[in-house]
């Protein structure tokens, strides 16, 4: 307890009032994924930048928010869901907040008058165009979703798949047992699985089931995050993290303009992407990829992980 309090005291001491002329970056925790966005943001925003790490600690986050409320910065960039949640609820509504690196921002009600952001998604048509390069024979695309998933991006993804010529086999589930049952049924009907963000479906246990099914059926898994590819999905088309930082800088500059209203600025959807491919999953799916296509891949994961 004492070391944590000492660390917190040092953190707050590093945020003097004079530094509050700087744009504050709230970093949810120490994940390396935040490094590239912060570096790109700092170079592009055109204002002094002060980074404050919340260390994934709710108590630290609340105290930092209280400190910023007493001495508000001109704008805040909240990186990650924890930072965005705290900024949206505990900072004064007069402080413009731009969130980024948040999946499914609708889950966190990031829609206040002082909020806008950069979404963590790639247009589905772009994702599918890349997938078709690497799995051209897949024409029946299986999608598993929870009944409670009402994210509008799901509908856009299904429509994009149909427009790309896929036969979409979409199933809704209500429980873990339902996930197992639907997966068993879908295995006979699909050529590939497209995993979309869903808190019920995308759990470690369920992903293990999906991956085992994909191995048995020799079908590739198209995922939405690099983490899932590292865990055994075939590939993903993910937002470029440095590009997210640059887009966040664009939004921060916009919200700092006199008379600007963050809520009037729709969240930006990135178009710069990284293609990540899992070589082991490729071999398990029996996909023979032309070596020339690997020029379109930004990163190849060669070994599976059960993280």
NUPA-380244 format. One line per field, with one value per residue (C-alpha): residue in three letters; x, y, z; residue number from 1. Coordinates in nm, 2 decimals. Example, Ala and Ser with C-alpha at 12.3 -4.5 7.8 and 13.67 -1.06 7.14 Angstrom:
% residues 2
code c(ALA	SER)
east c(1.23	1.37)
north c(-0.45	-0.11)
up c(0.78	0.71)
pos c(1	2)
% end
This chain:
% residues 307
code c(UNK	UNK	UNK	UNK	UNK	UNK	UNK	UNK	UNK	UNK	UNK	UNK	UNK	UNK	UNK	UNK	UNK	UNK	UNK	UNK	UNK	UNK	UNK	UNK	UNK	UNK	UNK	UNK	UNK	UNK	UNK	UNK	UNK	UNK	UNK	UNK	UNK	UNK	UNK	UNK	UNK	UNK	UNK	UNK	UNK	UNK	UNK	UNK	UNK	UNK	UNK	UNK	UNK	UNK	UNK	UNK	UNK	UNK	UNK	UNK	UNK	UNK	UNK	UNK	UNK	UNK	UNK	UNK	UNK	UNK	UNK	UNK	UNK	UNK	UNK	UNK	UNK	UNK	UNK	UNK	UNK	UNK	UNK	UNK	UNK	UNK	UNK	UNK	UNK	UNK	UNK	UNK	UNK	UNK	UNK	UNK	UNK	UNK	UNK	UNK	UNK	UNK	UNK	UNK	UNK	UNK	UNK	UNK	UNK	UNK	UNK	UNK	UNK	UNK	UNK	UNK	UNK	UNK	UNK	UNK	UNK	UNK	UNK	UNK	UNK	UNK	UNK	UNK	UNK	UNK	UNK	UNK	UNK	UNK	UNK	UNK	UNK	UNK	UNK	UNK	UNK	UNK	UNK	UNK	UNK	UNK	UNK	UNK	UNK	UNK	UNK	UNK	UNK	UNK	UNK	UNK	UNK	UNK	UNK	UNK	UNK	UNK	UNK	UNK	UNK	UNK	UNK	UNK	UNK	UNK	UNK	UNK	UNK	UNK	UNK	UNK	UNK	UNK	UNK	UNK	UNK	UNK	UNK	UNK	UNK	UNK	UNK	UNK	UNK	UNK	UNK	UNK	UNK	UNK	UNK	UNK	UNK	UNK	UNK	UNK	UNK	UNK	UNK	UNK	UNK	UNK	UNK	UNK	UNK	UNK	UNK	UNK	UNK	UNK	UNK	UNK	UNK	UNK	UNK	UNK	UNK	UNK	UNK	UNK	UNK	UNK	UNK	UNK	UNK	UNK	UNK	UNK	UNK	UNK	UNK	UNK	UNK	UNK	UNK	UNK	UNK	UNK	UNK	UNK	UNK	UNK	UNK	UNK	UNK	UNK	UNK	UNK	UNK	UNK	UNK	UNK	UNK	UNK	UNK	UNK	UNK	UNK	UNK	UNK	UNK	UNK	UNK	UNK	UNK	UNK	UNK	UNK	UNK	UNK	UNK	UNK	UNK	UNK	UNK	UNK	UNK	UNK	UNK	UNK	UNK	UNK	UNK	UNK	UNK	UNK	UNK	UNK	UNK	UNK	UNK	UNK	UNK	UNK	UNK	UNK	UNK	UNK	UNK	UNK	UNK	UNK	UNK)
east c(0.00	0.28	0.47	0.15	0.09	0.44	0.42	0.09	0.24	0.53	0.28	0.08	0.39	0.49	0.17	0.23	-0.01	0.23	0.22	-0.15	-0.10	-0.02	-0.26	-0.29	-0.27	-0.42	-0.28	-0.49	-0.19	0.16	0.07	0.32	0.03	0.00	0.35	0.31	-0.01	0.15	0.46	0.27	0.02	0.30	0.47	0.15	-0.07	0.13	0.10	0.30	0.20	0.19	0.15	0.00	-0.01	-0.31	-0.15	-0.48	-0.56	-0.91	-0.80	-0.51	-0.73	-0.99	-0.72	-0.57	-0.91	-0.97	-0.64	-0.71	-1.06	-0.90	-0.66	-0.81	-0.60	-0.70	-0.78	-0.74	-0.66	-0.78	-0.60	-0.78	-1.12	-1.02	-0.88	-1.18	-1.43	-1.27	-1.24	-1.60	-1.74	-1.50	-1.36	-1.56	-1.78	-1.59	-1.28	-1.27	-1.20	-1.08	-1.08	-0.88	-0.77	-1.11	-1.30	-1.67	-1.69	-2.07	-2.03	-1.88	-2.13	-1.87	-2.12	-2.12	-2.11	-1.74	-1.65	-1.53	-1.28	-1.10	-1.26	-1.06	-1.20	-1.13	-1.41	-1.54	-1.51	-1.13	-1.10	-1.28	-1.09	-0.76	-0.91	-1.01	-0.65	-0.54	-0.85	-1.00	-1.19	-1.39	-1.74	-1.95	-1.87	-1.98	-2.05	-2.14	-2.30	-2.48	-2.84	-2.76	-2.51	-2.68	-2.37	-2.45	-2.11	-2.23	-2.50	-2.25	-2.01	-2.28	-2.39	-2.04	-1.98	-2.29	-2.19	-1.85	-2.02	-2.01	-2.29	-2.33	-2.42	-2.50	-2.61	-2.72	-2.64	-2.76	-2.52	-2.19	-2.39	-2.55	-2.21	-2.10	-2.42	-2.42	-2.05	-2.11	-2.40	-2.20	-1.90	-2.09	-2.20	-1.91	-1.57	-1.44	-1.52	-1.54	-1.50	-1.65	-1.63	-1.87	-1.83	-2.02	-1.87	-1.51	-1.39	-1.08	-1.29	-1.50	-1.20	-1.05	-1.36	-1.36	-1.00	-1.04	-1.34	-1.14	-0.85	-1.08	-1.28	-0.97	-1.12	-0.95	-1.05	-1.07	-1.03	-1.05	-0.74	-0.38	-0.41	-0.65	-0.41	-0.13	-0.37	-0.44	-0.67	-0.56	-0.54	-0.67	-0.68	-0.62	-0.59	-0.23	-0.15	0.06	-0.22	-0.46	-0.22	-0.22	-0.59	-0.63	-0.40	-0.63	-0.93	-0.76	-0.66	-1.02	-1.18	-0.94	-1.07	-1.27	-1.64	-1.58	-1.81	-1.66	-2.00	-2.05	-1.74	-1.82	-1.56	-1.31	-1.27	-0.91	-0.83	-0.46	-0.43	-0.19	-0.23	-0.12	-0.11	-0.06	0.15	0.06	-0.31	-0.26	-0.11	-0.39	-0.65	-0.46	-0.42	-0.15	-0.05	0.15	0.47	0.42	0.11	0.32	0.43	0.09	0.15	0.29	0.36	0.37	0.32	0.49	0.41	0.08	0.01	-0.26	-0.27)
north c(0.00	0.25	0.20	0.26	0.58	0.69	0.62	0.81	1.11	1.11	1.09	1.38	1.58	1.54	1.73	2.09	2.36	2.52	2.20	2.22	2.43	2.10	1.85	1.56	1.20	0.96	0.61	0.33	0.11	0.02	-0.19	-0.15	-0.11	0.25	0.35	0.41	0.61	0.83	0.89	0.98	1.20	1.39	1.46	1.56	1.76	2.08	2.15	2.05	1.70	1.55	1.18	1.04	0.67	0.53	0.19	0.01	0.12	0.26	0.45	0.61	0.70	0.87	1.07	1.18	1.29	1.49	1.66	1.74	1.87	2.12	2.24	2.15	2.10	2.24	1.89	1.53	1.23	0.91	0.60	0.27	0.19	0.25	0.60	0.68	0.57	0.78	1.08	1.06	1.04	1.22	1.52	1.84	1.86	2.17	1.97	1.84	1.46	1.26	0.88	0.63	0.26	0.17	-0.13	-0.11	0.24	0.21	-0.02	0.26	0.53	0.76	1.00	1.31	1.67	1.70	1.36	1.24	0.99	0.76	0.42	0.09	-0.06	-0.08	-0.05	-0.40	-0.38	-0.32	-0.62	-0.85	-0.73	-0.83	-1.16	-1.26	-1.22	-1.49	-1.72	-1.68	-2.01	-1.92	-1.82	-1.92	-1.69	-1.79	-1.52	-1.59	-1.31	-1.28	-1.19	-0.88	-0.75	-0.44	-0.27	-0.10	-0.20	-0.57	-0.49	-0.30	-0.59	-0.84	-0.61	-0.56	-0.94	-0.99	-0.71	-0.88	-1.19	-1.40	-1.63	-1.51	-1.77	-1.56	-1.72	-1.55	-1.71	-1.66	-1.87	-2.07	-2.39	-2.21	-2.12	-2.48	-2.59	-2.33	-2.39	-2.76	-2.67	-2.40	-2.63	-2.82	-2.50	-2.26	-2.21	-1.95	-1.79	-1.41	-1.31	-0.97	-0.79	-0.95	-0.98	-1.31	-1.48	-1.36	-1.51	-1.72	-2.04	-1.97	-1.87	-2.21	-2.38	-2.17	-2.24	-2.62	-2.62	-2.43	-2.68	-2.98	-2.83	-2.68	-2.33	-2.00	-1.76	-1.39	-1.19	-0.82	-0.79	-0.88	-1.04	-1.30	-1.37	-1.43	-1.67	-1.87	-1.69	-1.69	-1.32	-0.97	-0.63	-0.40	-0.02	0.11	0.23	0.53	0.63	0.63	0.87	1.10	1.09	1.16	1.47	1.59	1.55	1.73	2.02	2.04	2.04	2.31	2.55	2.84	2.75	2.38	2.12	1.77	1.60	1.76	1.59	1.23	0.97	0.90	0.55	0.47	0.37	0.29	-0.07	-0.35	-0.70	-0.97	-1.33	-1.65	-1.90	-2.19	-2.12	-2.08	-2.43	-2.58	-2.44	-2.59	-2.25	-2.23	-1.86	-1.72	-1.58	-1.26	-1.19	-1.18	-0.83	-0.72	-0.86	-0.63	-0.90	-1.28	-1.47	-1.81	-1.97	-2.02	-1.90	-2.00	-1.66)
up c(0.00	0.10	-0.23	-0.43	-0.24	-0.29	-0.67	-0.68	-0.51	-0.76	-1.05	-0.92	-0.84	-1.21	-1.32	-1.20	-1.28	-1.53	-1.73	-1.77	-2.07	-2.23	-2.38	-2.14	-2.26	-2.01	-2.07	-1.93	-1.84	-1.95	-2.26	-2.54	-2.78	-2.66	-2.74	-3.12	-3.08	-2.81	-3.02	-3.33	-3.14	-2.97	-3.31	-3.49	-3.24	-3.25	-2.87	-2.56	-2.45	-2.10	-2.06	-1.74	-1.68	-1.49	-1.44	-1.47	-1.12	-1.05	-0.74	-0.92	-1.21	-0.99	-0.81	-1.14	-1.26	-0.95	-0.99	-1.36	-1.26	-1.02	-1.29	-1.63	-1.94	-2.27	-2.40	-2.30	-2.51	-2.34	-2.46	-2.38	-2.23	-1.87	-1.94	-2.16	-1.90	-1.63	-1.85	-1.96	-1.61	-1.38	-1.58	-1.60	-1.91	-2.01	-2.08	-2.44	-2.45	-2.75	-2.69	-2.89	-2.87	-2.74	-2.89	-2.88	-2.75	-2.73	-2.43	-2.24	-2.33	-2.48	-2.63	-2.41	-2.54	-2.47	-2.63	-2.97	-3.07	-3.31	-3.36	-3.33	-3.65	-4.02	-4.28	-4.33	-4.71	-4.67	-4.43	-4.67	-4.97	-4.80	-4.68	-5.03	-5.14	-4.90	-4.89	-5.24	-5.22	-4.91	-5.02	-4.71	-4.42	-4.07	-3.81	-3.45	-3.24	-2.91	-2.91	-2.71	-2.96	-3.12	-3.24	-3.57	-3.70	-3.70	-3.95	-4.17	-4.16	-4.27	-4.55	-4.66	-4.67	-4.89	-5.12	-5.15	-5.28	-4.96	-4.84	-4.48	-4.22	-3.91	-3.59	-3.26	-2.93	-2.57	-2.36	-2.36	-2.43	-2.73	-2.86	-2.86	-3.03	-3.30	-3.37	-3.43	-3.67	-3.86	-3.91	-4.18	-4.36	-4.37	-4.55	-4.30	-3.97	-3.92	-3.56	-3.48	-3.15	-2.91	-2.53	-2.50	-2.80	-2.77	-2.45	-2.39	-2.36	-2.66	-2.87	-2.78	-2.91	-3.23	-3.30	-3.24	-3.47	-3.74	-3.71	-3.75	-4.04	-4.20	-4.23	-4.16	-3.89	-3.99	-3.67	-3.57	-3.35	-3.36	-3.02	-3.17	-3.45	-3.20	-3.02	-3.34	-3.58	-3.94	-4.00	-3.92	-4.08	-3.78	-3.76	-3.78	-3.43	-3.54	-3.77	-3.48	-3.30	-3.59	-3.63	-3.26	-3.30	-3.58	-3.35	-3.06	-3.28	-3.40	-3.05	-2.93	-3.19	-3.04	-3.03	-3.12	-2.99	-2.97	-2.99	-3.33	-3.46	-3.55	-3.44	-3.71	-3.86	-3.96	-4.31	-4.26	-4.17	-4.08	-4.21	-3.96	-4.06	-3.85	-4.05	-3.83	-3.88	-4.25	-4.26	-4.04	-4.28	-4.58	-4.75	-5.02	-5.04	-5.33	-5.18	-5.37	-5.16	-4.85	-4.96	-4.85	-4.50	-4.23	-3.97	-3.98	-3.65	-3.67	-3.35	-3.17	-2.82	-2.58	-2.41)
pos c(1	2	3	4	5	6	7	8	9	10	11	12	13	14	15	16	17	18	19	20	21	22	23	24	25	26	27	28	29	30	31	32	33	34	35	36	37	38	39	40	41	42	43	44	45	46	47	48	49	50	51	52	53	54	55	56	57	58	59	60	61	62	63	64	65	66	67	68	69	70	71	72	73	74	75	76	77	78	79	80	81	82	83	84	85	86	87	88	89	90	91	92	93	94	95	96	97	98	99	100	101	102	103	104	105	106	107	108	109	110	111	112	113	114	115	116	117	118	119	120	121	122	123	124	125	126	127	128	129	130	131	132	133	134	135	136	137	138	139	140	141	142	143	144	145	146	147	148	149	150	151	152	153	154	155	156	157	158	159	160	161	162	163	164	165	166	167	168	169	170	171	172	173	174	175	176	177	178	179	180	181	182	183	184	185	186	187	188	189	190	191	192	193	194	195	196	197	198	199	200	201	202	203	204	205	206	207	208	209	210	211	212	213	214	215	216	217	218	219	220	221	222	223	224	225	226	227	228	229	230	231	232	233	234	235	236	237	238	239	240	241	242	243	244	245	246	247	248	249	250	251	252	253	254	255	256	257	258	259	260	261	262	263	264	265	266	267	268	269	270	271	272	273	274	275	276	277	278	279	280	281	282	283	284	285	286	287	288	289	290	291	292	293	294	295	296	297	298	299	300	301	302	303	304	305	306	307)
% end
